[in-house]
Amino acid sequence: MSPVLDTVKEWLNPNWGRARTVPPMDTGLRPNLRLDSAAELLPAGEYEPDDVVVTAAGLAFSSGNDVFAVRADEVTRLVSFGGPVTALTVRDDQIVAAVEGRGLVSVAQSGETEDLCTDAPVAGCVTALATDGAALLATVGSTKVSEWSRALVSGDRSGLLVRVDGARAEVVAERLAWPSGVGVAAGEVLLSLSLDHRIEARSAPGGRGRVLSANLPVYPGRVHVAGDDWWFAAPYIRNRVTELLLDEPGLLAEMTEKISPEEWFVPRLRAGDPFTDTMQMGQLRVLGVVKSWAPARSCGLVFRTDSTGRVAESAHARVDSPRHGVTGLTVHNGHVIAAARGGRNLLRLEDA
């Protein structure tokens, strides 16, 4: 809707006004240091794990164009593809990888590969995978843009939920706001809608969603189902500056047209410290130190919900910690394993 019409409506009736708010990190999302005290499973800085799964032989994770296995504290490359690996799952002791520009590929423990589905809906921008009996479920972030940040600033809602049965891909839900996580629990499909800050449950993949958690202070990501407990990754954190930009179309358009994407004030997996960083002259950085009231650009966070959608517990990293940008997670031998893409390591929570 036009900003002018929004202003007129708010002037006629203040209750008609729309203002984005960011809820506090409260109850089960109360900050702690559990990610900071987690054990690192990989050599520091050598990999950039994006997703992680448990196989019969141990852990496997994706990093760039490769899939690696972690066996007895030794990291070995299983396979290398010609494009980025954007999601993983396990079916019948085989790893299923979503490869950008190719589709879904089965990966054996020996490293042998076999194409499962190369249909157009799963050939690009697959964000998460899950097993649904003999079939697979895949979320596609967008059919128009390939980057999360561009989808955010453009208000993109072209995401898909796809069911893959055999070699055929069927779109079962569309017009989704960057779906970034999918899982199957108690006969329902769990769906993370990143740009809506919401988690839904659907009795059927193409059915109407039942809201489990809404207006989260983070952009929810991939989900791991562990019985009645569901663990979610939170790759990005919401901040009030970005929310303000999203409510000002003119200012947002000027930012995207005149500033390079690397300097957009949007959440990131890893907050750098460049001298060109936005808002340095707004007293958010004093004598080179980022102040505690500065809007968070990145976060390290995973959280667990129960079957009602209530956040039961969470694990955080400090605002200035390098362990940010958790994009994938799983549970192995009773411990949560978090793939911190921003922190370039796999983290094992000791007290999960």
C-alpha positions in Angstrom: 0.0 0.0 0.0 1.1 3.6 -0.7 2.9 5.3 2.2 0.6 8.3 1.7 -2.5 6.1 2.2 -0.9 4.6 5.2 -0.4 8.0 6.7 -4.0 9.1 6.0 -5.4 5.9 7.5 -3.3 6.4 10.6 -4.5 10.1 10.9 -8.1 9.1 10.6 -7.8 6.3 13.1 -4.5 5.7 15.0 -5.5 2.0 15.5 -5.2 1.5 11.7 -1.5 2.5 11.8 1.0 -0.3 11.2 4.3 -0.2 13.0 6.8 -3.1 13.1 7.9 -4.0 16.6 10.6 -6.4 17.8 9.6 -8.5 20.9 12.2 -8.9 23.6 14.3 -12.0 24.2 12.3 -13.3 27.1 11.2 -16.5 28.8 12.8 -19.4 27.0 14.8 -17.0 24.8 16.5 -15.3 27.7 20.2 -14.8 26.7 22.9 -17.1 28.1 26.4 -18.3 27.2 25.7 -21.9 26.2 27.0 -21.5 22.6 30.1 -19.7 23.8 30.9 -22.7 26.1 30.2 -25.3 23.4 33.0 -27.5 22.1 34.3 -27.0 18.6 34.4 -30.1 16.5 36.4 -28.7 13.5 39.7 -27.0 13.0 39.2 -23.3 13.5 38.4 -21.4 10.3 39.0 -24.2 7.8 35.3 -24.9 6.9 32.1 -23.0 6.6 29.4 -25.6 7.7 26.0 -24.8 6.5 23.9 -27.9 7.3 24.7 -31.0 9.4 23.1 -34.4 9.7 23.6 -37.7 11.5 24.4 -40.8 9.5 25.1 -44.4 10.5 28.8 -43.6 10.4 28.6 -40.3 12.4 28.2 -36.7 11.4 28.2 -35.2 7.9 28.1 -31.5 7.0 28.0 -29.3 3.9 30.5 -26.5 3.3 30.5 -24.6 0.0 30.4 -27.2 -2.8 31.4 -30.1 -0.7 30.0 -32.7 1.7 32.3 -33.8 4.6 32.1 -36.7 7.1 33.3 -36.4 10.7 34.5 -39.8 11.9 36.5 -40.3 15.1 37.4 -36.5 15.1 38.8 -36.8 11.5 37.2 -34.8 8.8 37.1 -36.4 5.3 35.6 -35.1 2.1 32.8 -37.4 0.8 32.0 -35.6 -2.5 32.5 -32.3 -4.3 29.9 -30.8 -6.6 29.9 -28.2 -9.3 27.7 -25.9 -7.2 26.9 -25.0 -3.6 25.3 -27.6 -1.4 22.3 -25.7 0.1 20.6 -28.4 2.3 21.1 -31.9 3.6 18.9 -34.7 5.0 19.2 -38.5 5.5 17.0 -41.2 4.0 17.6 -44.9 4.1 21.2 -44.4 5.4 21.9 -42.2 2.3 22.6 -38.5 2.5 20.4 -36.4 0.3 22.0 -33.1 -0.8 20.4 -30.2 -2.6 22.9 -28.9 -5.1 22.4 -25.4 -6.6 21.7 -25.7 -10.3 21.4 -29.4 -10.3 18.7 -30.6 -7.9 18.5 -33.4 -5.3 21.4 -35.9 -5.2 21.9 -39.0 -3.2 25.3 -39.4 -1.6 26.5 -42.8 -0.3 29.1 -43.3 2.5 31.6 -44.2 -0.2 31.1 -40.9 -1.9 29.2 -42.3 -4.9 26.4 -40.0 -6.1 23.1 -40.5 -7.9 20.6 -37.9 -9.1 17.2 -38.2 -7.4 15.3 -35.3 -8.8 16.4 -32.6 -11.3 12.9 -31.0 -11.8 12.9 -27.2 -12.0 11.2 -26.5 -8.6 14.2 -28.1 -6.7 17.0 -27.0 -9.1 17.7 -23.8 -7.2 17.4 -21.9 -3.9 16.5 -25.0 -1.8 16.8 -24.0 1.8 15.9 -27.2 3.8 15.1 -30.8 3.3 13.2 -33.4 5.3 12.1 -37.0 4.9 8.3 -37.7 4.8 8.1 -41.5 4.6 9.3 -42.6 1.2 9.0 -39.0 -0.1 11.1 -35.9 0.5 10.0 -32.4 1.4 12.0 -29.4 0.3 11.6 -25.7 0.9 12.5 -23.2 -1.8 13.3 -19.8 -0.4 12.4 -17.8 -3.5 11.7 -18.3 -7.2 12.8 -14.7 -8.0 15.9 -14.0 -6.0 18.7 -16.2 -4.7 19.8 -14.2 -1.6 18.0 -13.9 1.7 18.9 -10.2 2.1 17.4 -9.3 -1.3 14.3 -11.2 -0.5 14.0 -9.3 2.8 14.4 -5.8 1.3 12.1 -6.6 -1.6 9.3 -8.2 0.5 9.6 -11.3 -1.6 6.9 -14.0 -1.1 7.6 -16.4 -3.9 8.8 -19.3 -1.7 7.6 -22.9 -2.2 7.1 -26.1 -0.3 7.8 -29.0 -2.7 7.1 -32.7 -2.2 9.5 -35.0 -4.1 8.2 -38.6 -4.7 10.5 -40.6 -6.8 12.0 -38.4 -9.5 9.0 -36.1 -9.6 8.7 -32.8 -7.8 5.3 -31.4 -6.9 4.7 -27.9 -5.6 2.3 -28.2 -2.7 2.4 -24.7 -1.3 3.5 -21.4 -2.8 3.6 -17.6 -2.1 5.6 -18.3 1.1 7.9 -15.7 2.8 11.3 -17.4 2.4 10.5 -20.8 4.0 13.8 -21.8 5.6 13.1 -25.0 7.6 10.9 -28.1 7.3 10.4 -31.1 9.4 7.8 -33.9 10.1 6.5 -34.4 13.6 3.5 -36.4 14.9 2.0 -36.5 11.4 2.3 -32.8 10.8 4.7 -30.7 8.7 6.6 -28.0 10.6 7.5 -25.0 8.5 9.7 -22.0 9.4 8.7 -18.9 7.5 11.7 -16.7 7.9 10.5 -13.3 6.7 7.2 -13.7 8.6 9.1 -14.6 11.8 6.7 -17.5 12.2 6.6 -21.2 12.7 3.6 -23.2 11.4 2.3 -26.7 11.6 0.4 -28.3 8.7 -1.7 -31.5 8.9 -0.8 -32.0 5.2 2.1 -30.4 3.2 -0.4 -28.4 1.1 -2.9 -27.7 3.9 -3.6 -24.5 5.7 -0.9 -23.6 8.3 -1.6 -23.6 12.1 0.5 -21.0 13.8 2.8 -22.4 16.5 5.0 -19.4 17.2 4.5 -15.9 15.8 6.2 -12.5 16.0 9.5 -14.1 17.0 12.5 -11.8 17.7 14.5 -13.8 15.2 14.2 -15.1 11.6 13.7 -18.9 12.2 15.6 -21.4 10.1 16.1 -25.1 9.9 14.4 -27.5 12.3 15.4 -30.8 13.8 12.7 -33.0 15.2 13.7 -35.0 18.3 10.6 -36.7 19.6 8.3 -34.1 21.2 11.0 -31.5 21.2 11.8 -29.5 18.1 15.1 -27.6 17.8 15.3 -24.6 15.5 18.3 -22.7 14.2 18.1 -18.9 14.2 20.5 -17.6 11.5 19.5 -14.0 11.8 18.2 -11.7 14.5 15.7 -8.9 14.0 16.7 -5.3 14.9 14.8 -2.0 15.0 16.9 -0.2 12.4 16.1 -2.8 9.8 12.4 -2.8 10.8 12.4 1.0 10.4 13.9 0.7 6.9 11.3 -1.9 5.9 8.5 0.6 6.9 10.0 3.4 4.8 9.9 2.3 1.1 11.6 5.5 -0.1 14.5 5.2 2.2 14.8 1.4 1.5 14.8 2.1 -2.2 17.6 4.7 -1.8 19.6 2.2 0.2 19.4 -0.6 -2.3 20.0 1.7 -5.3 23.0 3.7 -4.0 24.7 1.4 -1.5 26.5 -1.9 -2.2 24.7 -5.0 -0.8 27.6 -5.6 1.5 26.8 -2.3 3.4 23.0 -2.7 3.6 21.8 -2.4 7.2 20.2 -5.9 7.2 21.0 -8.9 9.5 24.0 -11.0 8.6 25.4 -14.3 9.5 28.6 -12.7 10.6 29.1 -9.1 11.7 32.3 -7.7 10.4 34.1 -4.6 11.6 34.8 -2.5 8.5 35.5 1.2 8.7 32.6 1.8 6.3 30.1 0.2 8.7 26.7 1.9 8.7 25.9 4.4 11.5 29.3 4.7 13.0 28.6 8.4 13.5 25.4 7.7 15.4 27.4 7.1 18.6 26.8 3.3 18.2 30.6 3.0 18.0 32.7 5.1 20.3 36.5 5.1 20.1 36.3 1.9 18.0 34.1 0.0 20.5 30.6 -1.1 19.5 28.3 0.0 22.3 25.9 -2.3 24.1 22.9 -0.4 22.8 23.9 -0.8 19.1 21.4 -2.8 17.0 22.6 -6.4 16.7 23.7 -7.3 13.1 24.2 -11.0 13.8 23.6 -13.5 16.5 24.4 -17.0 17.7 21.2 -18.8 18.7 19.4 -22.1 18.6 16.1 -22.8 20.5 13.8 -25.7 21.4 10.1 -25.6 21.4 7.5 -28.1 22.7 4.6 -29.4 20.7 2.5 -26.3 21.6 5.1 -23.9 20.1 6.3 -22.6 23.5 10.0 -21.9 23.5 11.3 -24.2 26.3 15.1 -23.4 26.1 17.7 -21.8 24.0 21.4 -21.5 23.6 23.0 -18.1 22.8 26.4 -16.6 22.0 27.5 -13.2 23.2 26.8 -10.2 21.0 30.6 -9.8 20.4 31.2 -13.6 20.0 32.5 -15.1 16.8 30.1 -18.0 17.1 27.3 -16.4 15.2 25.2 -17.4 12.1 23.9 -20.9 13.1 22.3 -22.2 9.9 21.8 -25.9 10.7 21.6 -28.3 13.6 21.0 -31.9 14.7 21.1 -34.1 17.8 23.8 -36.7 18.1 24.4 -38.9 21.2 22.2 -36.6 23.3 24.0 -33.4 22.3 22.8 -30.6 20.0 25.3 -30.1 17.2 25.0 -26.6 15.7 26.5 -25.7 12.3 27.7 -22.1 12.8 28.3 -20.9 9.3 29.1 -17.4 10.5 31.5 -18.8 13.1 33.0 -21.4 10.6 32.7 -24.4 12.9 30.5 -27.2 14.3 29.6 -26.6 18.0 28.5 -29.3 20.4 26.4 -28.2 23.3 27.5 -30.1 26.4 24.4 -29.7 28.6 21.6 -30.2 26.1 
